[in-house]
Amino acid sequence: MSNTEKRSGGPAGQIHPPLDEVNLRILEILREDGRISMSALAERVNVSRASVYSRVEQLTASGVIAGFSAMIDPGKVGLDICALVFVTVHPQSWHRFREGILQMPDVEYCCVTTGEHDAMLIVRSTDVGGVHDFVTGVVAARPEVKSVVSVVVLDEVVRKSYVLPSDIPDRSGSTNRLGMTRFTTAGNGRDTAL
């Protein structure tokens, strides 16, 4: 397997197509406009329509493109309040915690984290009271939850649908390293994806 090919999280042995310059450009354009026609996409990438169609199909079939959906402005649908909810879970209760989170329609995003807390949720509500009711009445009430810390978001400065390897600048020559980053490995049962 080359450096540009990665194992998929899908069926065993499935390999992602190489993310060459053309595939990365396709992904950049789809991030800007997921409804672009194949003809317009081909023109912007400077390849044939058949080639761009084949590449998009391959990226989708391999799971690189996991799906297409609309992006909305949460405030314009009445969800003016966003909060980050940091959760600490009792040991040996990860399975129940994961199952519980998957049943909570209020949760926009959940990830298992290193450090002081075990997981972080992003939740949205019409008002601060809604966040309070959800955090105290639903999340903190679960028996597997040891503690909860919630933080109301004042302003969402950057919100991208995804980041590509081509977006990340090379910082290998940087000499201005301020401080240290501590990495704590995931505990038993925390290393499985939600």
Buried (B, 14 or more C-beta within 10 A) or exposed (E): EEEEEBEBEEEEEEEBBEBEEBBBBBBBBBBEEBEBEEEBBBEBBEBEBEBBBEBBEBBEEBBBBEEEEEEEEBEEEEBBBBBBBBBEBBEEBBEBBBEBBEEBEBBEEBEBBEEEBBBBBBBBBEEEEBBBEBBEEBBBEBEBBBEBEBEEEEEEEEEEEEEBEEEEEEEEEEEEEEEEEEEEEEBEBBEEEE
